[in-house]
Each structure stands twice: as structure tokens, then as C-alpha cells.
């Protein structure tokens, strides 16, 4: 007497695994490491950006130092010269963010 044969079970549909094929396309395997995008074109700063950046940083530093050794006009150190030096240094930092 022969045993009855069971029909094979139907497979359940599954989602594609990373790195597998999906409708003919190969998807890259996901990794935890960050890969920066490939730049379409190399960005180059205009020539005036580093000139303004270094000039304003240096001039701001010189104004603050000259203020504290009383080389600037007025009766000793002045808060206005200090503020001018800090504004120049801040301008240098803001310009530095535009440098590529």
C-alpha cells in the first residue's frame, strides 16, 4: 500500500533583501558608514574671499591690540575700538564660511 503524497506548500511572498535584485536593478548593500555624495562640479571661491577673510581677521586683532596699548586716539582704551575690532573679527569668521 502506497502512502499519500502531500502537495508542496506555497511560498509566501517576501520583501527583497538588501543587495538583492529588484526588477533587474542591483541595489547596493546598506552600511553604517557615511559616504559623501560625489560632487557634480568642484566649487572654487572667488579670489576676494580669502583676502577679505584674512584682512578683516588681522585688522580686527590689530585694532584690539592697539586699543589696549593706547596707540589709538582718545583717553586710554575705548569700548568703541573694542567693538570695532570684534565686528571686524566677526566679519572675518562669516567670510570664512564662504571659503571653499
Secondary structure by P-SEA (a helix, b strand, c coil): cccccccbbbbcccccccccccccccccccccccccccccbbbbcccaaaaaaaaaaaaaaaaaaaaaacccccccccaaaaaaaaaaaaaaaaaaaacc
